[in-house]
Structures are given as structure tokens and as C-alpha cells.
Amino acid sequence: MVSIHLAHILGLTNFQGYIQPTEFEMRQRNAKFANDVRAGKTATRPSRQDKLAHRSPLSLWALGVIVFVVMGGGVSQLLLNI
């Protein structure tokens, strides 16, 4: 526990409290990632563009409003015809 507190005091941690990797470790991971991409392997996490491509153009609350209006119109038509 003392090493975690010392790392936090020295500013070596991020906001979640994890110790940040050294520059050498970051360079190694970046090189490994670049080699994997060149080899044709897919990334472990989808990119932001991939996430945006799979999202619906209509937000959930807007879809809820449309369903509410359509269903409410249908119910009112049923009640008027009775």
C-alpha cells in the first residue's frame, strides 16, 4: 500500500489510481499493436468510427416519442369508432 500512495504523491497514477506505464512500456505496446495491424489482426476494441457506424440515427427517446404518438393515435381512433 505504501508504494501506491507514494506513486500517487509523485503523480505517477491516473484518476483511477492505476500506475501509468513507463515510456518504454508504451513504446513496446504501440510497436506490438502496429505489428498486429500490419499482420491483419483486428483491434481488440472497436474504433470510435465503428461504434458510430453501428448506432441508430434515431435516439432512444425520439423513438419513444414516435411510438407514443402512433400508439396514442391508434388508441384514440379505436375509442372514437366504438
Steps between C-alpha positions, in 0.01 A plus 500: 500500500788736568622478139154590368483806722852602407418461130190711550695770681762506224231533233564160341135393515199595292154585630404137566809448714681266261871546453570634155733302273846630430591649164691184412196280573276728295741484205507120525120474505465746212753304293320173575167656402647637174647159415167329571316747276751447219452123540127544444379438852201699620512742789376376836266797539297647216598849396278802560407507130389136517285575804340799328434296185300244698291754690146579401448846348195537726555533873310286746286782641404618149395145413295491820322823406416367153365173643297693759342723233423211264358276773304789652354581158402138451335478841310826445373375163382178663318694773336735250372211287338318794 
